[in-house]
Every structure is written in structure tokens, then in C-alpha cells.
Amino acid sequence: MAELPCGDDPEPSEPVPAGPLYVPVRPGPLGFAVRLFRTPPGGRTAVGFTTEHRLAAALGPHQAWIRLARPALRTLTAPLGVTTVTVNPRFTAPAVTGLGEPAAAVPALSLRTG
């Protein structure tokens, strides 16, 4: 049987979280801004969590958040050159940046999906 595109299939073959995600934000000059992170290879990504509990487990109980659907999060971050959305990341140590360069020089947390 031919595989249908996800939009035509009542049960897509690649499950994605339904509904809005819990998206970490930080205070900015005009309100709040979505926090962006780096993947271990160094690419920038927006992150979202399927539950408030998962967000708190990864970023702490006092992390501010907003609810956004995945398409809205992509639209919001695309003008910044960020096209990846990582759902339910687990944070790890900073990525290795090279010989002789301390890991503390990495400006953002690295993350691992899973």
C-alpha cells in the first residue's frame, strides 16, 4: 500500500505532538522573547515541550514559558534563521568546540533530543 502524505493520512506515520507546546521565553525589551538553543553540532534551534513538567525538568521550575503550536514557533523563529524545532530535549553538557578552546566559551546550552 502506498504511504499517504501526513496531511491526507488520519494517522500520520511520524507522530508529532498535537496542540500547543510549552516554549521557554526570556524577558526582553518589548516583553518576552523565545529562548533559542544550540544542538551539539552547533546549529540553532527553538525548543518546545509537550508538558509543563518536562519543561521544568529540563530548565527548572522558574523558567517562564508561553504556549505556541509548532507552526507558529517555526514562523516566529524563521526570520532569525532558525528553522529547526526540537521537541522535549534533554539538556547535556556544552558541546566540544575544539582543542585548546574551553567549553565555557560556548554561549548557549547544548541539547540532546530523545
N, CA, C and O atoms as a GROMACS GRO file, in nm:
protein
  456
    1MET      N    1   0.084  -0.118   0.000
    1MET     CA    2   0.000   0.000   0.000
    1MET      C    3   0.088   0.124   0.000
    1MET      O    4   0.186   0.129   0.074
    2ALA      N    5   0.056   0.221  -0.080
    2ALA     CA    6   0.134   0.344  -0.088
    2ALA      C    7   0.112   0.428   0.037
    2ALA      O    8   0.001   0.438   0.090
    3GLU      N    9   0.221   0.488   0.083
    3GLU     CA   10   0.212   0.573   0.203
    3GLU      C   11   0.155   0.708   0.164
    3GLU      O   12   0.202   0.771   0.069
    4LEU      N   13   0.055   0.753   0.237
    4LEU     CA   14  -0.008   0.881   0.211
    4LEU      C   15   0.072   0.993   0.275
    4LEU      O   16   0.135   0.971   0.378
    5PRO      N   17   0.073   1.113   0.216
    5PRO     CA   18   0.134   1.227   0.285
    5PRO      C   19   0.064   1.249   0.418
    5PRO      O   20  -0.055   1.220   0.431
    6CYS      N   21   0.136   1.300   0.517
    6CYS     CA   22   0.081   1.316   0.652
    6CYS      C   23  -0.049   1.395   0.653
    6CYS      O   24  -0.137   1.366   0.734
    7GLY      N   25  -0.065   1.494   0.563
    7GLY     CA   26  -0.186   1.576   0.562
    7GLY      C   27  -0.309   1.497   0.521
    7GLY      O   28  -0.420   1.533   0.559
    8ASP      N   29  -0.292   1.389   0.443
    8ASP     CA   30  -0.404   1.310   0.395
    8ASP      C   31  -0.429   1.187   0.480
    8ASP      O   32  -0.532   1.121   0.464
    9ASP      N   33  -0.339   1.155   0.568
    9ASP     CA   34  -0.348   1.034   0.648
    9ASP      C   35  -0.409   1.067   0.784
    9ASP      O   36  -0.358   1.154   0.854
   10PRO      N   37  -0.518   0.999   0.823
   10PRO     CA   38  -0.578   1.028   0.953
   10PRO      C   39  -0.485   0.992   1.069
   10PRO      O   40  -0.501   1.048   1.178
   11GLU      N   41  -0.391   0.902   1.049
   11GLU     CA   42  -0.291   0.868   1.150
   11GLU      C   43  -0.154   0.874   1.084
   11GLU      O   44  -0.109   0.775   1.027
   12PRO      N   45  -0.086   0.990   1.092
   12PRO     CA   46   0.044   1.004   1.025
   12PRO      C   47   0.144   0.900   1.072
   12PRO      O   48   0.141   0.858   1.187
   13SER      N   49   0.233   0.859   0.980
   13SER     CA   50   0.333   0.758   1.014
   13SER      C   51   0.440   0.813   1.107
   13SER      O   52   0.504   0.736   1.179
   14GLU      N   53   0.460   0.944   1.109
   14GLU     CA   54   0.554   1.007   1.201
   14GLU      C   55   0.475   1.089   1.300
   14GLU      O   56   0.431   1.200   1.267
   15PRO      N   57   0.455   1.038   1.423
   15PRO     CA   58   0.373   1.112   1.518
   15PRO      C   59   0.443   1.241   1.562
   15PRO      O   60   0.563   1.242   1.587
   16VAL      N   61   0.366   1.348   1.569
   16VAL     CA   62   0.415   1.475   1.621
   16VAL      C   63   0.320   1.518   1.731
   16VAL      O   64   0.203   1.480   1.731
   17PRO      N   65   0.370   1.597   1.825
   17PRO     CA   66   0.282   1.640   1.933
   17PRO      C   67   0.165   1.721   1.879
   17PRO      O   68   0.182   1.812   1.798
   18ALA      N   69   0.048   1.686   1.924
   18ALA     CA   70  -0.071   1.760   1.885
   18ALA      C   71  -0.089   1.876   1.983
   18ALA      O   72  -0.061   1.863   2.102
   19GLY      N   73  -0.136   1.986   1.932
   19GLY     CA   74  -0.164   2.100   2.018
   19GLY      C   75  -0.042   2.184   2.048
   19GLY      O   76   0.069   2.155   2.002
   20PRO      N   77  -0.063   2.290   2.126
   20PRO     CA   78   0.045   2.383   2.157
   20PRO      C   79   0.155   2.320   2.243
   20PRO      O   80   0.130   2.228   2.321
   21LEU      N   81   0.276   2.372   2.226
   21LEU     CA   82   0.390   2.330   2.306
   21LEU      C   83   0.416   2.434   2.414
   21LEU      O   84   0.373   2.549   2.403
   22TYR      N   85   0.485   2.393   2.519
   22TYR     CA   86   0.533   2.485   2.622
   22TYR      C   87   0.670   2.533   2.574
   22TYR      O   88   0.765   2.454   2.568
   23VAL      N   89   0.681   2.660   2.540
   23VAL     CA   90   0.802   2.716   2.480
   23VAL      C   91   0.870   2.810   2.580
   23VAL      O   92   0.808   2.904   2.627
   24PRO      N   93   0.997   2.784   2.613
   24PRO     CA   94   1.068   2.871   2.707
   24PRO      C   95   1.091   3.010   2.649
   24PRO      O   96   1.125   3.025   2.532
   25VAL      N   97   1.072   3.111   2.734
   25VAL     CA   98   1.092   3.250   2.694
   25VAL      C   99   1.180   3.321   2.797
   25VAL      O  100   1.200   3.271   2.908
   26ARG      N  101   1.231   3.437   2.758
   26ARG     CA  102   1.310   3.520   2.848
   26ARG      C  103   1.258   3.663   2.835
   26ARG      O  104   1.202   3.700   2.732
   27PRO      N  105   1.277   3.744   2.940
   27PRO     CA  106   1.234   3.884   2.931
   27PRO      C  107   1.315   3.958   2.826
   27PRO      O  108   1.436   3.936   2.812
   28GLY      N  109   1.249   4.044   2.752
   28GLY     CA  110   1.315   4.125   2.650
   28GLY      C  111   1.271   4.269   2.664
   28GLY      O  112   1.189   4.301   2.750
   29PRO      N  113   1.324   4.357   2.581
   29PRO     CA  114   1.291   4.500   2.593
   29PRO      C  115   1.145   4.532   2.562
   29PRO      O  116   1.093   4.634   2.608
   30LEU      N  117   1.079   4.447   2.484
   30LEU     CA  118   0.939   4.473   2.448
   30LEU      C  119   0.845   4.365   2.498
   30LEU      O  120   0.736   4.347   2.442
   31GLY      N  121   0.883   4.294   2.601
   31GLY     CA  122   0.801   4.185   2.653
   31GLY      C  123   0.887   4.062   2.669
   31GLY      O  124   0.992   4.067   2.731
   32PHE      N  125   0.840   3.951   2.613
   32PHE     CA  126   0.915   3.826   2.622
   32PHE      C  127   0.964   3.783   2.484
   32PHE      O  128   0.902   3.815   2.383
   33ALA      N  129   1.075   3.710   2.482
   33ALA     CA  130   1.133   3.658   2.358
   33ALA      C  131   1.154   3.508   2.373
   33ALA      O  132   1.187   3.460   2.482
   34VAL      N  133   1.135   3.435   2.266
   34VAL     CA  134   1.157   3.290   2.267
   34VAL      C  135   1.306   3.264   2.289
   34VAL      O  136   1.390   3.326   2.225
   35ARG      N  137   1.337   3.172   2.380
   35ARG     CA  138   1.477   3.132   2.402
   35ARG      C  139   1.519   3.038   2.290
   35ARG      O  140   1.445   2.946   2.254
   36LEU      N  141   1.637   3.060   2.238
   36LEU     CA  142   1.693   2.973   2.135
   36LEU      C  143   1.811   2.900   2.195
   36LEU      O  144   1.878   2.951   2.285
   37PHE      N  145   1.837   2.779   2.146
   37PHE     CA  146   1.944   2.694   2.198
   37PHE      C  147   2.027   2.645   2.083
   37PHE      O  148   1.996   2.669   1.966
   38ARG      N  149   2.136   2.574   2.116
   38ARG     CA  150   2.222   2.513   2.014
   38ARG      C  151   2.220   2.362   2.031
   38ARG      O  152   2.217   2.310   2.142
   39THR      N  153   2.223   2.294   1.917
   39THR     CA  154   2.234   2.149   1.917
   39THR      C  155   2.381   2.113   1.938
   39THR      O  156   2.467   2.200   1.922
   40PRO      N  157   2.414   1.988   1.972
   40PRO     CA  158   2.556   1.952   1.988
   40PRO      C  159   2.644   1.987   1.868
   40PRO      O  160   2.759   2.026   1.890
   41PRO      N  161   2.598   1.974   1.743
   41PRO     CA  162   2.683   2.015   1.631
   41PRO      C  163   2.694   2.167   1.615
   41PRO      O  164   2.776   2.215   1.536
   42GLY      N  165   2.614   2.244   1.690
   42GLY     CA  166   2.625   2.389   1.686
   42GLY      C  167   2.513   2.463   1.616
   42GLY      O  168   2.512   2.586   1.615
   43GLY      N  169   2.418   2.391   1.558
   43GLY     CA  170   2.305   2.457   1.492
   43GLY      C  171   2.210   2.518   1.592
   43GLY      O  172   2.196   2.470   1.705
   44ARG      N  173   2.144   2.625   1.552
   44ARG     CA  174   2.046   2.690   1.640
   44ARG      C  175   1.911   2.621   1.625
   44ARG      O  176   1.873   2.578   1.516
   45THR      N  177   1.838   2.612   1.737
   45THR     CA  178   1.707   2.550   1.736
   45THR      C  179   1.617   2.618   1.838
   45THR      O  180   1.663   2.665   1.942
   46ALA      N  181   1.489   2.621   1.807
   46ALA     CA  182   1.388   2.658   1.905
   46ALA      C  183   1.347   2.528   1.974
   46ALA      O  184   1.358   2.421   1.915
   47VAL      N  185   1.302   2.536   2.097
   47VAL     CA  186   1.259   2.415   2.166
   47VAL      C  187   1.117   2.433   2.219
   47VAL      O  188   1.072   2.544   2.247
   48GLY      N  189   1.049   2.321   2.230
   48GLY     CA  190   0.915   2.318   2.288
   48GLY      C  191   0.899   2.188   2.363
   48GLY      O  192   0.961   2.086   2.330
   49PHE      N  193   0.815   2.191   2.464
   49PHE     CA  194   0.791   2.073   2.547
   49PHE      C  195   0.643   2.039   2.543
   49PHE      O  196   0.558   2.127   2.534
   50THR      N  197   0.613   1.910   2.549
   50THR     CA  198   0.474   1.866   2.542
   50THR      C  199   0.401   1.884   2.674
   50THR      O  200   0.278   1.888   2.676
   51THR      N  201   0.474   1.896   2.785
   51THR     CA  202   0.410   1.920   2.914
   51THR      C  203   0.491   2.024   2.992
   51THR      O  204   0.610   2.041   2.969
   52GLU      N  205   0.425   2.091   3.084
   52GLU     CA  206   0.493   2.186   3.171
   52GLU      C  207   0.595   2.113   3.259
   52GLU      O  208   0.701   2.167   3.291
   53HIS      N  209   0.562   1.991   3.298
   53HIS     CA  210   0.654   1.911   3.381
   53HIS      C  211   0.786   1.884   3.308
   53HIS      O  212   0.893   1.894   3.368
   54ARG      N  213   0.780   1.850   3.180
   54ARG     CA  214   0.903   1.826   3.103
   54ARG      C  215   0.987   1.953   3.091
   54ARG      O  216   1.110   1.948   3.100
   55LEU      N  217   0.920   2.067   3.070
   55LEU     CA  218   0.993   2.192   3.062
   55LEU      C  219   1.064   2.221   3.195
   55LEU      O  220   1.182   2.256   3.196
   56ALA      N  221   0.994   2.205   3.306
   56ALA     CA  222   1.052   2.230   3.438
   56ALA      C  223   1.165   2.133   3.468
   56ALA      O  224   1.264   2.171   3.530
   57ALA      N  225   1.153   2.008   3.425
   57ALA     CA  226   1.259   1.910   3.449
   57ALA      C  227   1.386   1.946   3.373
   57ALA      O  228   1.496   1.921   3.422
   58ALA      N  229   1.372   2.004   3.256
   58ALA     CA  230   1.488   2.038   3.174
   58ALA      C  231   1.547   2.174   3.209
   58ALA      O  232   1.669   2.190   3.210
   59LEU      N  233   1.463   2.272   3.239
   59LEU     CA  234   1.510   2.410   3.256
   59LEU      C  235   1.487   2.469   3.394
   59LEU      O  236   1.528   2.582   3.422
   60GLY      N  237   1.423   2.394   3.481
   60GLY     CA  238   1.399   2.444   3.616
   60GLY      C  239   1.256   2.492   3.634
   60GLY      O  240   1.190   2.529   3.538
   61PRO      N  241   1.210   2.491   3.759
   61PRO     CA  242   1.069   2.524   3.786
   61PRO      C  243   1.034   2.672   3.766
   61PRO      O  244   0.916   2.706   3.759
   62HIS      N  245   1.132   2.758   3.757
   62HIS     CA  246   1.103   2.901   3.744
   62HIS      C  247   1.119   2.953   3.601
   62HIS      O  248   1.112   3.074   3.578
   63GLN      N  249   1.139   2.862   3.506
   63GLN     CA  250   1.153   2.903   3.366
   63GLN      C  251   1.018   2.956   3.315
   63GLN      O  252   0.917   2.886   3.322
   64ALA      N  253   1.019   3.078   3.263
   64ALA     CA  254   0.897   3.134   3.204
   64ALA      C  255   0.869   3.064   3.071
   64ALA      O  256   0.962   3.021   3.003
   65TRP      N  257   0.742   3.054   3.035
   65TRP     CA  258   0.705   2.986   2.911
   65TRP      C  259   0.577   3.046   2.854
   65TRP      O  260   0.502   3.115   2.924
   66ILE      N  261   0.554   3.020   2.726
   66ILE     CA  262   0.429   3.052   2.659
   66ILE      C  263   0.384   2.929   2.584
   66ILE      O  264   0.463   2.837   2.561
   67ARG      N  265   0.258   2.925   2.545
   67ARG     CA  266   0.207   2.814   2.465
   67ARG      C  267   0.203   2.857   2.319
   67ARG      O  268   0.144   2.959   2.285
   68LEU      N  269   0.267   2.778   2.234
   68LEU     CA  270   0.267   2.802   2.090
   68LEU      C  271   0.257   2.669   2.017
   68LEU      O  272   0.317   2.570   2.059
   69ALA      N  273   0.182   2.667   1.909
   69ALA     CA  274   0.180   2.549   1.821
   69ALA      C  275   0.311   2.545   1.744
   69ALA      O  276   0.374   2.649   1.723
   70ARG      N  277   0.352   2.429   1.703
   70ARG     CA  278   0.479   2.412   1.631
   70ARG      C  279   0.486   2.503   1.507
   70ARG      O  280   0.590   2.566   1.486
   71PRO      N  281   0.380   2.512   1.423
   71PRO     CA  282   0.390   2.602   1.306
   71PRO      C  283   0.409   2.748   1.346
   71PRO      O  284   0.483   2.821   1.279
   72ALA      N  285   0.346   2.792   1.454
   72ALA     CA  286   0.363   2.930   1.500
   72ALA      C  287   0.505   2.954   1.549
   72ALA      O  288   0.562   3.060   1.524
   73LEU      N  289   0.563   2.856   1.618
   73LEU     CA  290   0.700   2.868   1.666
   73LEU      C  291   0.797   2.876   1.548
   73LEU      O  292   0.890   2.956   1.550
   74ARG      N  293   0.775   2.794   1.446
   74ARG     CA  294   0.860   2.799   1.326
   74ARG      C  295   0.848   2.936   1.257
   74ARG      O  296   0.949   2.994   1.216
   75THR      N  297   0.728   2.987   1.244
   75THR     CA  298   0.706   3.116   1.181
   75THR      C  299   0.773   3.228   1.260
   75THR      O  300   0.829   3.321   1.202
   76LEU      N  301   0.768   3.220   1.390
   76LEU     CA  302   0.827   3.321   1.477
   76LEU      C  303   0.980   3.322   1.468
   76LEU      O  304   1.040   3.429   1.472
   77THR      N  305   1.042   3.206   1.456
   77THR     CA  306   1.188   3.199   1.457
   77THR      C  307   1.252   3.199   1.317
   77THR      O  308   1.372   3.220   1.306
   78ALA      N  309   1.175   3.176   1.214
   78ALA     CA  310   1.230   3.171   1.077
   78ALA      C  311   1.302   3.300   1.037
   78ALA      O  312   1.408   3.292   0.975
   79PRO      N  313   1.250   3.420   1.069
   79PRO     CA  314   1.323   3.542   1.031
   79PRO      C  315   1.461   3.553   1.096
   79PRO      O  316   1.546   3.630   1.050
   80LEU      N  317   1.484   3.477   1.203
   80LEU     CA  318   1.614   3.476   1.271
   80LEU      C  319   1.707   3.370   1.212
   80LEU      O  320   1.820   3.353   1.259
   81GLY      N  321   1.660   3.298   1.111
   81GLY     CA  322   1.740   3.193   1.050
   81GLY      C  323   1.730   3.060   1.124
   81GLY      O  324   1.808   2.969   1.096
   82VAL      N  325   1.637   3.048   1.216
   82VAL     CA  326   1.619   2.925   1.293
   82VAL      C  327   1.500   2.851   1.235
   82VAL      O  328   1.386   2.895   1.247
   83THR      N  329   1.527   2.737   1.172
   83THR     CA  330   1.420   2.661   1.108
   83THR      C  331   1.392   2.528   1.177
   83THR      O  332   1.301   2.456   1.138
   84THR      N  333   1.470   2.496   1.279
   84THR     CA  334   1.454   2.369   1.349
   84THR      C  335   1.378   2.391   1.480
   84THR      O  336   1.406   2.486   1.554
   85VAL      N  337   1.284   2.302   1.507
   85VAL     CA  338   1.215   2.300   1.637
   85VAL      C  339   1.243   2.163   1.698
   85VAL      O  340   1.213   2.060   1.638
   86THR      N  341   1.299   2.163   1.817
   86THR     CA  342   1.328   2.039   1.888
   86THR      C  343   1.225   2.023   1.998
   86THR      O  344   1.205   2.113   2.080
   87VAL      N  345   1.158   1.908   2.001
   87VAL     CA  346   1.053   1.882   2.099
   87VAL      C  347   1.107   1.790   2.209
   87VAL      O  348   1.170   1.688   2.180
   88ASN      N  349   1.083   1.828   2.333
   88ASN     CA  350   1.122   1.753   2.452
   88ASN      C  351   1.272   1.721   2.458
   88ASN      O  352   1.309   1.605   2.478
   89PRO      N  353   1.358   1.822   2.442
   89PRO     CA  354   1.501   1.794   2.453
   89PRO      C  355   1.540   1.766   2.597
   89PRO      O  356   1.473   1.810   2.690
   90ARG      N  357   1.649   1.692   2.613
   90ARG     CA  358   1.711   1.670   2.744
   90ARG      C  359   1.845   1.739   2.738
   90ARG      O  360   1.924   1.711   2.647
   91PHE      N  361   1.873   1.827   2.830
   91PHE     CA  362   1.994   1.907   2.823
   91PHE      C  363   2.114   1.830   2.875
   91PHE      O  364   2.103   1.750   2.968
   92THR      N  365   2.229   1.856   2.813
   92THR     CA  366   2.354   1.789   2.845
   92THR      C  367   2.463   1.893   2.864
   92THR      O  368   2.436   2.013   2.865
   93ALA      N  369   2.585   1.848   2.878
   93ALA     CA  370   2.699   1.938   2.892
   93ALA      C  371   2.722   2.015   2.762
   93ALA      O  372   2.675   1.973   2.656
   94PRO      N  373   2.794   2.127   2.768
   94PRO     CA  374   2.823   2.203   2.645
   94PRO      C  375   2.898   2.118   2.544
   94PRO      O  376   2.974   2.029   2.581
   95ALA      N  377   2.875   2.146   2.417
   95ALA     CA  378   2.941   2.072   2.309
   95ALA      C  379   3.090   2.103   2.309
   95ALA      O  380   3.132   2.211   2.348
   96VAL      N  381   3.168   2.007   2.264
   96VAL     CA  382   3.311   2.027   2.249
   96VAL      C  383   3.333   2.122   2.131
   96VAL      O  384   3.277   2.100   2.023
   97THR      N  385   3.413   2.226   2.152
   97THR     CA  386   3.432   2.327   2.047
   97THR      C  387   3.563   2.313   1.974
   97THR      O  388   3.581   2.376   1.870
   98GLY      N  389   3.656   2.234   2.022
   98GLY     CA  390   3.784   2.215   1.955
   98GLY      C  391   3.896   2.206   2.058
   98GLY      O  392   3.876   2.236   2.175
   99LEU      N  393   4.012   2.167   2.014
   99LEU     CA  394   4.126   2.155   2.103
   99LEU      C  395   4.171   2.292   2.152
   99LEU      O  396   4.181   2.386   2.073
  100GLY      N  397   4.198   2.302   2.280
  100GLY     CA  398   4.251   2.424   2.337
  100GLY      C  399   4.148   2.530   2.368
  100GLY      O  400   4.180   2.628   2.436
  101GLU      N  401   4.026   2.515   2.321
  101GLU     CA  402   3.923   2.614   2.349
  101GLU      C  403   3.834   2.561   2.461
  101GLU      O  404   3.778   2.452   2.448
  102PRO      N  405   3.820   2.635   2.570
  102PRO     CA  406   3.740   2.585   2.682
  102PRO      C  407   3.592   2.575   2.646
  102PRO      O  408   3.540   2.656   2.570
  103ALA      N  409   3.526   2.477   2.702
  103ALA     CA  410   3.383   2.457   2.675
  103ALA      C  411   3.301   2.574   2.726
  103ALA      O  412   3.192   2.599   2.674
  104ALA      N  413   3.350   2.648   2.825
  104ALA     CA  414   3.276   2.762   2.879
  104ALA      C  415   3.256   2.871   2.774
  104ALA      O  416   3.171   2.958   2.792
  105ALA      N  417   3.333   2.867   2.666
  105ALA     CA  418   3.319   2.968   2.562
  105ALA      C  419   3.193   2.949   2.478
  105ALA      O  420   3.156   3.038   2.401
  106VAL      N  421   3.127   2.835   2.490
  106VAL     CA  422   3.004   2.809   2.416
  106VAL      C  423   2.894   2.895   2.476
  106VAL      O  424   2.868   2.884   2.596
  107PRO      N  425   2.828   2.982   2.398
  107PRO     CA  426   2.734   3.078   2.454
  107PRO      C  427   2.599   3.021   2.499
  107PRO      O  428   2.529   3.088   2.575
  108ALA      N  429   2.561   2.904   2.456
  108ALA     CA  430   2.430   2.851   2.493
  108ALA      C  431   2.444   2.704   2.533
  108ALA      O  432   2.544   2.640   2.504
  109LEU      N  433   2.342   2.653   2.599
  109LEU     CA  434   2.341   2.513   2.635
  109LEU      C  435   2.330   2.427   2.511
  109LEU      O  436   2.261   2.464   2.415
  110SER      N  437   2.395   2.315   2.512
  110SER     CA  438   2.377   2.218   2.407
  110SER      C  439   2.262   2.127   2.449
  110SER      O  440   2.230   2.119   2.567
  111LEU      N  441   2.200   2.061   2.357
  111LEU     CA  442   2.091   1.974   2.393
  111LEU      C  443   2.095   1.847   2.313
  111LEU      O  444   2.157   1.838   2.207
  112ARG      N  445   2.028   1.749   2.367
  112ARG     CA  446   2.019   1.618   2.304
  112ARG      C  447   1.872   1.584   2.296
  112ARG      O  448   1.801   1.598   2.396
  113THR      N  449   1.823   1.541   2.184
  113THR     CA  450   1.683   1.504   2.171
  113THR      C  451   1.664   1.363   2.219
  113THR      O  452   1.758   1.284   2.223
  114GLY      N  453   1.544   1.331   2.255
  114GLY     CA  454   1.515   1.194   2.294
  114GLY      C  455   1.402   1.183   2.387
  114GLY      O  456   1.366   1.073   2.429
   0.00000   0.00000   0.00000
